[in-house]
């Protein structure tokens, strides 16, 4: 075996170990068996984004989810009035998980604000892993339900004095 091939295998092994450690920390994947985590660690890819690069384009159905390892990303929405900045995400945030579960047109765009390093999973790879470990489906669904509930709870806590118009729009967790 030549030295360049050995270096490549060591790099792939190191990336796999790093991915495995990251997945153990993520609420979406942390409850999975070690066998399942290993499959997901292998299927995730690491991607770098420069400031201004899009992770997600509004209206696309890309089927990707992103776990931010480092850097920050900005969420924006484009409409007839122009572009509105809706917030930022950073290290430890998991974006786009619902897109792994089925077809979904994006309501927002997400762009790198700084240099960004992400773990990226595609719907196709996620579906193959779920087919291999069907017992994961209830765990994944439970995690998604918890995330929706926490999102809505945080909204209510942060905006306790919701205006009349806003009060009519809460209740996502009732779906």
C-alpha angles and dihedrals in degrees: 000000000000123000096249091055091048091050091050092051091048090049092050091047091048092049090049091053091047091049090049092053092048092050091053088061097048118095090215092060108016096096094056124109117261090250091056092043090054091054091050092045088056094047097049115089127205114234131183123213129192123217108288095022114130120236091176130018119209111253094016121126096209100149095220134135126197133206111196112226096175139354132030136278130199124221116217137175124207121208138148091290093054134255123337122198107224101181147288137277127201147169112347096019119129114208131187101017093145090060088065091061099054150324110319131164111220117248092197142031122235120204132182109256093186132008103305134199117194141174106230129201126186126213091240093056092042091052091051091051092048090050088054092047108029091168087073095070096082091047093050092048091048091052092050091050090051091049093051091048093048091048092053093043090052090050091053093046094047094044103032092153095059115178118243091258092052095047090062090057100053121090102085088140089060091068 
